[in-house]
Amino acid sequence: MLAIYKNRYVENKKHYIELSIYGDYINEVNDLLIRDRNDVLREYSFAIKINSNGEGVAVIDESKLNDIPPSSYAIFLRYKGYNRINIRKKDISFYTTINSNLGLKIQ
């Protein structure tokens, strides 16, 4: 399973997180999970909708985010009830090589 962050935007006091999801268990993704890095017992679950192409959107109401105490959080997708995958951010950058050519770096 692989989940890649695509975009985030806010509209009508709701935060939308767009993801591309790949793998064998796309139909078994349960939710988006936000977990405190310092206290693994503190976690928050949010619904995610995924289409047949693996494009997913999680919608989080701003009032629910305001209820989460200050800390550092990791974000996962939970699938098959208890398995988790991290959400990756694909960084693409163009740069000039030593020989003044155009290069591309994908992380």
N, C-alpha and C positions, 0 to 999 in steps of 0.2 A: 504494500500500500504506500502511496505517495500523495501528499497534499501540498499544493503550491499556492501561496498567497498571491492574489491578483490585484485586488483593489479594496479600498474602504472608503465609504462616504457616509455622511449624515444627512438625513432628510426627515423632517417632521419629528424631531427629537428621537429618532431611531438610528442606530448605527448598523450599517450594512457591511458585512465582510464577505467578499467574493473569493472563491477558491476554485482551483482545478484539482480534481481528485482522480487518481488512477489506481488500478489494482483489481484484485479478484473479489473484493468484498464491498464494492461501492454501494450495493443495495442493502448492506447490513450496517451502514454508518448510523449510529444512534443519535449523536449530538456533538456539539462543540463544547469543549470542557475548558474552563479557566481555573487553574490551580495555583495556589499560593506557593512560591518557591521555598518559603521558610516553614510552612505548616501544610503538609500534604493532606491533612484532614479538612482543610478549608478549600473547598472547590465549588464552582458554580457551573451549572449546565444550561445550555441554550439550544433550542431547536435549530436544525439546519435542513434546508430543502435542496435536494440534488436531482438534476434532470438526467435523462438517459445518456447524455454525453459526458457525464461526470462533472458538470459545472454546478457548484454549490453556492448557496447564499445563506448566511446566518444573519438573523435580524435580532438586535439586542436593544431593548428599550433603554433610553438614557436614564430613567429613574432607577432601573435595576443596576446599572453601572455605578450610579451614585451611592447605592447601598453597599457596594463592595469597599471594605476598608483599605486604606493606603498600604501598599506593599508592592513587591515585584511578583508578577504572575507569568506562568507558562501557559500557552494555549495549545490544545490538542484536539484531534478528532477521536471520538470513542466509537469503536465498531465491534460487532459481535458481542455486545454486552459489557465487555471489560477490557478489550485490547485498546491500546492508544497509539497514535502516530503523531509526531510533531508536524507542525505546519512549516514548510520551508518557504523562504523568500528567494526567488530567483533574481539574482543581480546580474544585469547585463550592462557592460560598459565598453565604449569604443575608446581606443587610445592610439597614440602614434608610436610606432615601433622604432627601434634604434636606427633603422634605415629609412625613416620617414614614410613608412607605409602605414596604412590603416590596419589596426588590429582589433580583435574582438575578444573580450574576456567574459565568460559565463561562469558564474559561481552557483 
